[in-house]
Amino acid sequence: LELNNLDFKGIDLPLYVKRQELMAREMNISHGRIAVFCNNEIQSPDKPVKTLFPHQLLQSIAAKITIGKLNLSHFDVHYSEYNTERKEKGKISFERTSGWISNITNVALQKEKNPMMEAKLKTYLMGQGELETNFKFNLLAPDGAFSYSGTLHGLNGTVLNGITKPLGMVHIKSGMVKKLQFDIAANARQAKGKMEFNYHDLAIAVLKKDAGDPWYSRQGLLSFLANNMIIKPSNPDHLGLFTTADIDYMRKPNSGFFSYVWKSLFQGIRTSVGATPQKEAMMKAHISKFEKIKEEREKRKAARERRRGMK
């Protein structure tokens, strides 16, 4: 966490001197940065660790804090996750973030007056797609309840390869995001909501990477089946039918805030592009059929060679 050009306005100095309680009308931060790294190589403890969300962390601070409004400008957020199988990091960034967060408090009296902390932010996903988001955090909820909604405009899908390749073994060959909207309510256990994802010209390649090999290779059959059986190249499709995705994501017990939000949104994206469990099961059935045909062909070939050897 890096905070530059930080200042306060309207500090209640007598309150701080008397009770060591910080109360300010306004706080400003510009040109800051936060980087979060999830290392999956570290083994999870036997018992789940309670991971706190931002508003819960605020409540755990011993010192009393109340800030009416926090203004952010030119703030960058970076999230990366380490894949233990492929020994690589997947990365996603939210750059040039600006906006405000209101009612930042852990004081009981202030929470009784207004239990909601709200954040309204504008950022650029991977430095390109314009993303407007609104978060609402319930400061009194024992289950860490919060909600998040937003709209993403104008993103070239290929910039997401920095996270889809190392974490999902999928290379986005093409695809333009026209508009992505989401509205989700969540708590420490589950995130539920809806997504509308308007895009066109989507094509992918399914990858593989052998242990110790620095290079990815394309899986031709899987890529063909994915593009022709699963992935919808556009939404709405050529008939004008639009798919709306329902999000119902169960959080892993040790999952952090950024990972939780990202993976719940990714579930909606998968559904929108057609990657449903039913279609994936159908593709697996086709692959099994092709592998069986290949196995039978190799058996016949081996039998012919044995007969030639006997002659």
C-alpha positions as CSV (number, residue, x, y, z in Angstrom):
1,L,0.0,0.0,0.0
2,E,1.4,3.3,-1.1
3,L,-0.3,6.6,-0.2
4,N,1.0,9.9,-1.6
5,N,-0.3,13.5,-1.3
6,L,-2.4,12.7,1.7
7,D,-4.3,15.4,3.5
8,F,-7.2,15.9,5.9
9,K,-9.7,18.7,6.2
10,G,-12.0,19.6,9.1
11,I,-10.2,17.6,11.8
12,D,-11.9,17.7,15.3
13,L,-8.6,18.4,17.2
14,P,-10.1,18.7,20.7
15,L,-11.7,15.2,20.2
16,Y,-8.3,13.8,19.2
17,V,-6.5,15.4,22.1
18,K,-9.1,14.3,24.6
19,R,-9.9,10.8,23.4
20,Q,-7.4,10.0,20.7
21,E,-10.3,9.7,18.3
22,L,-9.8,10.8,14.7
23,M,-12.7,12.6,13.2
24,A,-12.3,14.5,9.9
25,R,-14.8,16.0,7.4
26,E,-12.7,15.0,4.4
27,M,-9.6,13.1,3.4
28,N,-7.8,13.3,0.0
29,I,-5.4,10.8,-1.5
30,S,-3.8,11.2,-4.9
31,H,-1.3,9.1,-6.9
32,G,-1.5,6.1,-4.6
33,R,-1.2,2.3,-5.2
34,I,-2.4,-0.9,-3.7
35,A,-1.1,-4.3,-4.8
36,V,-2.6,-7.6,-3.6
37,F,-0.9,-11.0,-4.2
38,C,-2.5,-14.3,-3.6
39,N,0.1,-17.1,-3.3
40,N,-1.7,-20.5,-3.7
41,E,1.6,-22.3,-3.2
42,I,1.3,-21.7,0.6
43,Q,-0.7,-24.6,2.0
44,S,-4.0,-23.6,3.6
45,P,-4.2,-24.3,7.3
46,D,-6.2,-27.2,8.6
47,K,-8.8,-24.8,10.0
48,P,-10.2,-22.0,7.8
49,V,-8.8,-18.6,8.5
50,K,-11.4,-15.9,8.8
51,T,-10.6,-13.4,6.0
52,L,-12.0,-9.9,6.7
53,F,-13.5,-7.6,4.0
54,P,-12.4,-3.9,3.9
55,H,-15.3,-2.7,6.1
56,Q,-14.7,-5.5,8.6
57,L,-11.0,-4.7,8.8
58,L,-12.1,-1.1,9.6
59,Q,-14.2,-2.3,12.5
60,S,-11.2,-4.4,13.9
61,I,-9.0,-1.2,14.3
62,A,-8.7,-0.4,18.0
63,A,-8.4,3.4,17.4
64,K,-11.7,5.2,16.7
65,I,-11.9,6.7,13.2
66,T,-14.6,8.7,11.4
67,I,-14.0,10.2,8.0
68,G,-16.9,11.8,6.3
69,K,-15.6,11.5,2.8
70,L,-12.4,10.1,1.2
71,N,-11.5,11.5,-2.2
72,L,-9.3,9.4,-4.5
73,S,-7.5,10.4,-7.7
74,H,-5.0,8.6,-9.9
75,F,-5.0,5.5,-7.7
76,D,-3.9,2.1,-9.1
77,V,-5.0,-1.3,-7.9
78,H,-3.1,-4.5,-8.9
79,Y,-4.3,-8.0,-8.1
80,S,-2.1,-11.1,-8.9
81,E,-2.6,-14.8,-8.1
82,Y,0.0,-17.5,-8.3
83,N,-0.8,-20.8,-10.1
84,T,1.0,-23.6,-8.4
85,E,0.7,-26.1,-11.3
86,R,2.1,-23.8,-13.9
87,K,4.4,-21.7,-11.6
88,E,3.1,-18.4,-13.0
89,K,1.3,-15.4,-11.8
90,G,-2.0,-14.2,-13.4
91,K,-2.4,-10.4,-13.2
92,I,-5.2,-7.9,-13.5
93,S,-5.1,-4.1,-12.9
94,F,-7.4,-1.2,-12.3
95,E,-5.6,1.9,-13.2
96,R,-6.1,5.7,-12.8
97,T,-8.9,5.1,-10.3
98,S,-10.7,8.1,-9.1
99,G,-13.8,8.7,-7.0
100,W,-14.9,8.8,-3.4
101,I,-15.7,6.7,-0.3
102,S,-18.2,8.1,2.2
103,N,-19.0,7.3,5.9
104,I,-15.7,5.6,6.8
105,T,-16.2,4.8,10.5
106,N,-15.9,2.3,13.3
107,V,-17.6,4.4,15.9
108,A,-20.8,2.9,17.3
109,L,-22.7,6.2,17.5
110,Q,-21.8,7.1,13.9
111,K,-22.8,3.6,12.6
112,E,-26.2,3.9,14.3
113,K,-26.8,7.2,12.5
114,N,-25.7,5.7,9.2
115,P,-24.7,2.0,8.9
116,M,-23.7,2.2,5.2
117,M,-20.2,3.0,3.9
118,E,-20.4,3.7,0.1
119,A,-17.8,3.9,-2.6
120,K,-18.3,5.3,-6.1
121,L,-15.3,4.8,-8.3
122,K,-14.2,5.2,-11.9
123,T,-11.2,3.2,-13.1
124,Y,-9.7,1.6,-16.3
125,L,-9.5,-2.1,-16.4
126,M,-6.0,-3.1,-17.6
127,G,-5.5,0.6,-18.3
128,Q,-8.0,0.4,-21.1
129,G,-11.7,-0.4,-20.5
130,E,-13.6,2.3,-18.6
131,L,-15.2,0.8,-15.5
132,E,-17.6,2.6,-13.2
133,T,-18.4,0.8,-9.9
134,N,-20.5,1.4,-6.8
135,F,-19.9,-0.5,-3.6
136,K,-22.1,-0.4,-0.5
137,F,-20.8,-1.9,2.8
138,N,-23.0,-2.6,5.7
139,L,-20.9,-1.7,8.8
140,L,-23.3,-3.4,11.2
141,A,-23.8,-6.7,9.3
142,P,-22.3,-9.7,11.3
143,D,-21.9,-11.6,8.0
144,G,-20.0,-8.8,6.2
145,A,-22.8,-8.0,3.8
146,F,-22.0,-5.7,0.9
147,S,-23.1,-5.1,-2.7
148,Y,-21.4,-4.1,-5.9
149,S,-22.6,-2.9,-9.2
150,G,-21.0,-1.4,-12.3
151,T,-20.6,-0.9,-16.0
152,L,-17.6,-1.6,-18.2
153,H,-17.3,0.0,-21.7
154,G,-14.9,-0.5,-24.6
155,L,-12.5,-3.2,-23.7
156,N,-10.4,-5.3,-26.2
157,G,-10.7,-8.8,-24.6
158,T,-7.1,-9.7,-25.6
159,V,-5.7,-7.5,-22.8
160,L,-7.1,-10.1,-20.3
161,N,-4.7,-12.8,-21.5
162,G,-2.5,-11.7,-18.6
163,I,-4.9,-13.5,-16.2
164,T,-6.8,-16.0,-18.5
165,K,-3.6,-17.7,-19.7
166,P,-1.8,-18.5,-16.5
167,L,-4.9,-19.1,-14.4
168,G,-7.4,-20.5,-16.9
169,M,-5.2,-21.9,-19.7
170,V,-7.3,-19.9,-22.2
171,H,-5.9,-17.5,-24.8
172,I,-8.3,-14.9,-26.0
173,K,-7.6,-14.5,-29.8
174,S,-10.2,-11.8,-30.3
175,G,-13.2,-10.2,-28.7
176,M,-14.6,-6.7,-28.1
177,V,-16.6,-5.7,-25.0
178,K,-19.3,-3.3,-25.9
179,K,-20.9,-3.1,-22.5
180,L,-20.8,-5.3,-19.4
181,Q,-23.2,-4.5,-16.5
182,F,-23.5,-6.3,-13.1
183,D,-25.4,-5.9,-9.9
184,I,-24.5,-8.3,-7.1
185,A,-25.3,-8.7,-3.4
186,A,-22.8,-10.6,-1.3
187,N,-21.8,-11.7,2.2
188,A,-19.0,-13.8,3.7
189,R,-20.6,-17.0,2.2
190,Q,-22.2,-16.2,-1.1
191,A,-22.6,-13.7,-4.0
192,K,-25.8,-13.5,-6.0
193,G,-26.9,-11.2,-8.8
194,K,-27.2,-10.6,-12.5
195,M,-24.9,-9.7,-15.4
196,E,-25.6,-8.4,-18.9
197,F,-22.6,-8.8,-21.2
198,N,-22.8,-7.3,-24.7
199,Y,-19.7,-8.3,-26.8
200,H,-18.8,-9.5,-30.3
201,D,-16.2,-11.4,-32.3
202,L,-15.1,-13.7,-29.5
203,A,-12.6,-16.5,-30.3
204,I,-10.4,-18.4,-28.0
205,A,-7.6,-21.0,-28.0
206,V,-7.4,-23.7,-25.3
207,L,-3.8,-24.1,-24.1
208,K,-1.6,-26.6,-22.4
209,K,1.8,-26.3,-20.8
210,D,4.0,-29.2,-19.7
211,A,5.9,-29.1,-16.4
212,G,9.2,-27.3,-16.9
213,D,8.3,-26.0,-20.3
214,P,8.3,-22.2,-20.6
215,W,6.1,-22.2,-23.6
216,Y,2.3,-22.7,-24.1
217,S,1.0,-24.9,-26.9
218,R,-2.4,-24.9,-28.4
219,Q,-4.8,-27.8,-28.1
220,G,-6.3,-28.0,-31.5
221,L,-9.2,-30.3,-30.9
222,L,-10.3,-28.6,-27.6
223,S,-10.0,-25.2,-29.2
224,F,-12.1,-26.3,-32.2
225,L,-14.8,-27.8,-29.9
226,A,-14.8,-24.8,-27.6
227,N,-15.3,-22.3,-30.4
228,N,-17.9,-24.4,-32.2
229,M,-19.8,-26.1,-29.4
230,I,-19.5,-23.8,-26.3
231,I,-18.4,-20.3,-27.0
232,K,-20.9,-17.8,-28.4
233,P,-19.0,-15.5,-30.7
234,S,-21.4,-12.6,-29.9
235,N,-24.1,-11.6,-27.5
236,P,-26.7,-10.9,-28.7
237,D,-26.2,-13.7,-31.3
238,H,-26.9,-13.6,-35.0
239,L,-30.6,-14.1,-34.3
240,G,-30.7,-11.1,-32.0
241,L,-31.1,-13.3,-28.8
242,F,-29.4,-11.8,-25.7
243,T,-28.2,-14.0,-22.8
244,T,-28.5,-12.6,-19.3
245,A,-26.4,-14.4,-16.7
246,D,-27.4,-15.3,-13.2
247,I,-24.6,-15.2,-10.7
248,D,-24.6,-17.6,-7.7
249,Y,-21.1,-18.0,-6.5
250,M,-20.1,-19.7,-3.2
251,R,-17.0,-18.2,-1.7
252,K,-14.1,-20.4,-0.7
253,P,-13.5,-20.0,3.1
254,N,-10.0,-18.4,2.8
255,S,-10.7,-16.3,-0.3
256,G,-9.8,-12.6,0.0
257,F,-12.0,-9.7,-1.0
258,F,-10.4,-9.0,-4.5
259,S,-10.4,-12.7,-5.4
260,Y,-14.0,-13.1,-4.2
261,V,-15.3,-10.2,-6.3
262,W,-13.3,-11.1,-9.4
263,K,-14.3,-14.8,-9.4
264,S,-18.0,-14.0,-8.9
265,L,-17.8,-11.7,-11.9
266,F,-15.9,-14.4,-13.9
267,Q,-18.8,-16.8,-13.2
268,G,-21.2,-14.4,-14.9
269,I,-18.8,-13.9,-17.8
270,R,-18.5,-17.7,-18.4
271,T,-22.3,-18.1,-18.4
272,S,-22.7,-15.1,-20.8
273,V,-20.3,-16.5,-23.4
274,G,-22.0,-19.9,-23.3
275,A,-19.6,-21.9,-21.0
276,T,-22.4,-23.6,-19.1
277,P,-21.9,-26.9,-17.2
278,Q,-24.2,-28.7,-19.7
279,K,-22.1,-27.6,-22.7
280,E,-18.8,-28.4,-21.0
281,A,-20.2,-31.9,-20.2
282,M,-21.2,-32.3,-23.9
283,M,-17.7,-31.3,-25.0
284,K,-16.1,-33.8,-22.6
285,A,-18.4,-36.5,-24.1
286,H,-17.2,-35.7,-27.6
287,I,-13.5,-35.7,-26.5
288,S,-14.0,-39.1,-24.8
289,K,-15.6,-40.4,-28.1
290,F,-12.7,-39.1,-30.2
291,E,-10.2,-40.6,-27.7
292,K,-11.9,-44.0,-27.9
293,I,-11.9,-43.9,-31.7
294,K,-8.2,-43.0,-31.6
295,E,-7.5,-45.8,-29.2
296,E,-9.4,-48.4,-31.4
297,R,-7.5,-47.2,-34.4
298,E,-4.2,-47.6,-32.7
299,K,-5.2,-51.1,-31.6
300,R,-6.1,-52.1,-35.2
301,K,-2.8,-50.6,-36.4
302,A,-0.8,-52.6,-33.8
303,A,-2.7,-55.8,-34.8
304,R,-1.9,-55.3,-38.5
305,E,1.8,-54.8,-37.6
306,R,1.9,-58.0,-35.6
307,R,0.3,-59.9,-38.4
308,R,2.9,-58.6,-40.8
309,G,5.6,-59.7,-38.4
310,M,4.2,-63.2,-38.2
311,K,4.4,-63.5,-42.0
